[in-house]
Amino acid sequence: MITKQQALTENEFHTGCTLTIGPRGGRTYKRWVYRRNGATKTWKTHPADFKIPVKRGLREYGYITQNEADLFTTRADCPVCGKG
C-alpha cells in the first residue's frame, strides 16, 4: 500500500508482481512497473487525497489515486522485486 508520504517521494510503483519457479529451477518474473510522470497533486481542502501521474511502457498513461493505493507498492516494499 502506498502512503501519502511515499506518493510524494517515490518514483517507481509495482503491482501484480509474481515469481514462478519452473520444474528445472528456472525463475520467471511477472511485474507491472509504473513510473512517475509528473508531480503528485494534493489538495488543501482534502489533505488525505493525492493523485500521482504515472506511465507504463511506451504509451500507457494514467493516475494512481488514494482509492487505488492499496493495489500498489513501492519498489523497496515489493515482496518479489524489493531485494534486487
N, C-alpha and C positions, 0 to 999 in steps of 0.2 A: 504494500500500500504506500502511496506517495503522500507525504505530509506537505503542508504549505511551505515550510522551510526548504524542503527538497525541491519543490516546484520552482522556487525562486533561484536555486543554485545549481542543480544538476543539469547535465546536457544530454544524457542518454537514458532512455526508458525502455524496459523489456516487458513483454507479455507472452504467455504461451510457450515458455522455454521448456523443452523436454530433452532427455538424454535416453537413447536406446542403445543397448549393448547387444550385438548380434551373436549368433551361435559360435563364432570363432573369435570373439572378443573385440570385434570392431565397434567403434563408437560413432553414433550418428547424432548430431545436434540439430534440433529444430528450434529456431528462435525468431521472434518478431522484434526487431530493434527499431525504435523511433528516436530520431534526433531532434533536438530543439531547433526551431526555425525562426526565432524571434524572442522578444521579451515577454515574460509572463504578465498577463493582465490581472490586476487586482482592483477592488473597489473599496472606497471608504465606507459606503453605506452597508456593505455586506462583507465584513472583514474575513470571514472564513472561506469565501469564494475565490477561485482562481481559474485561469484559462491559459493553457500552455499551447502555443502553436508548434506543431511537430511535422516532420517529414519522414516518410518511409520509402526507401528505394529511390528511384529516379523521378517518379511522377505522382506519388500518393501524398497528399497533404491533409491535415486535419487538426483537431484540437483535443487535448486532454483536459477535462473539467473535474471539479471536485466530486461530481456524481460518479465518474468512471475511475477515480483514483485507486479504488481497491482492486482493479484489474491489472494495474501496472506496478512494476518495481523499478528501482534504480539498478544500475549495473552492479554496484557493490552489494546490494541486497538480494540479487537474483540467486536462487538456490542452485542453478545449473552453471551459469556463466560467471558468477561472482568471484570465483577463485582464479580465473585466468584472463 
